Amino acid sequence: MPAKKKSHDKPLVGAALVKETCRRIRAARSYWDAHKNAACRGERAKAMALYESLDDSQREQVPQVLRVWLRYRSEKYFGDDRTPPGGGKR
């Protein structure tokens, strides 16, 4: 029998939100390093949504290495000018 998923009744705020954002960015980086592009894309999207919900003081709490990675990957590999996945059937 699979383990039950925890349901989160309260939205994340404060330090918990910053911690979850960092965790999501690190997970996306690990998927990227493992060449799991679809998983990386999903984690990156979740990380971006959390990062955009942070205010300026909370964004400063995210390590600069993670912020730079998120911005660089977002613009270069996942930007609007890139072809979306799954469209290249030959």
C-alpha positions as CSV (number, residue, x, y, z in Angstrom):
1,M,0.0,0.0,0.0
2,P,1.5,3.4,-1.0
3,A,2.1,6.0,1.7
4,K,-0.5,8.7,2.1
5,K,0.3,12.2,1.0
6,K,0.2,14.9,3.6
7,S,-2.4,17.5,2.9
8,H,-1.3,21.1,3.6
9,D,-4.3,23.0,5.0
10,K,-2.4,26.3,5.6
11,P,-0.5,28.1,2.8
12,L,3.2,28.6,3.5
13,V,4.4,32.0,4.9
14,G,7.6,33.5,6.2
15,A,10.6,31.3,6.6
16,A,8.7,28.2,5.6
17,L,8.0,29.8,2.2
18,V,11.6,30.7,1.7
19,K,12.7,27.2,2.7
20,E,10.3,25.5,0.3
21,T,11.3,27.8,-2.5
22,C,15.0,26.9,-2.0
23,R,14.1,23.2,-1.8
24,R,12.2,23.4,-5.1
25,I,15.1,25.2,-6.9
26,R,17.5,22.6,-5.5
27,A,15.2,19.8,-6.7
28,A,15.0,21.3,-10.2
29,R,18.8,21.6,-10.3
30,S,19.2,18.0,-9.4
31,Y,16.8,16.9,-12.1
32,W,18.7,19.2,-14.6
33,D,22.0,17.6,-13.7
34,A,20.4,14.1,-14.1
35,H,19.1,15.1,-17.6
36,K,15.5,14.6,-16.5
37,N,14.1,17.6,-18.5
38,A,10.4,17.0,-18.0
39,A,10.8,16.7,-14.2
40,C,13.1,19.7,-14.2
41,R,10.5,21.8,-16.1
42,G,7.8,20.9,-13.6
43,E,9.9,21.6,-10.5
44,R,11.2,24.8,-12.1
45,A,7.6,26.0,-12.7
46,K,6.7,25.3,-9.1
47,A,9.8,27.1,-7.9
48,M,9.1,30.1,-10.1
49,A,5.6,30.3,-8.7
50,L,6.8,30.3,-5.2
51,Y,9.7,32.7,-5.9
52,E,7.3,35.2,-7.5
53,S,5.1,35.1,-4.4
54,L,8.0,36.2,-2.2
55,D,8.5,39.9,-1.3
56,D,11.9,41.7,-1.7
57,S,13.2,40.9,1.7
58,Q,12.3,37.3,1.4
59,R,14.0,37.0,-2.0
60,E,17.2,38.3,-0.5
61,Q,17.1,35.2,1.9
62,V,17.2,32.8,-1.1
63,P,20.9,32.1,-1.7
64,Q,22.3,34.0,-4.7
65,V,23.5,30.8,-6.4
66,L,20.0,29.5,-6.5
67,R,18.5,32.8,-7.7
68,V,21.1,33.0,-10.5
69,W,20.5,29.4,-11.6
70,L,16.7,29.9,-11.6
71,R,16.9,33.1,-13.6
72,Y,19.5,31.7,-16.1
73,R,17.6,28.4,-16.7
74,S,14.3,30.2,-17.0
75,E,15.5,32.7,-19.6
76,K,17.8,30.5,-21.7
77,Y,16.1,27.1,-21.7
78,F,12.5,27.7,-20.7
79,G,11.8,31.1,-22.1
80,D,8.9,32.1,-24.4
81,D,11.2,32.0,-27.5
82,R,11.9,28.2,-26.9
83,T,9.9,25.4,-28.5
84,P,7.6,23.7,-26.0
85,P,8.3,20.0,-25.4
86,G,6.4,17.2,-27.2
87,G,5.8,19.1,-30.5
88,G,8.5,17.6,-32.7
89,K,6.9,14.4,-34.1
90,R,8.5,13.4,-37.4
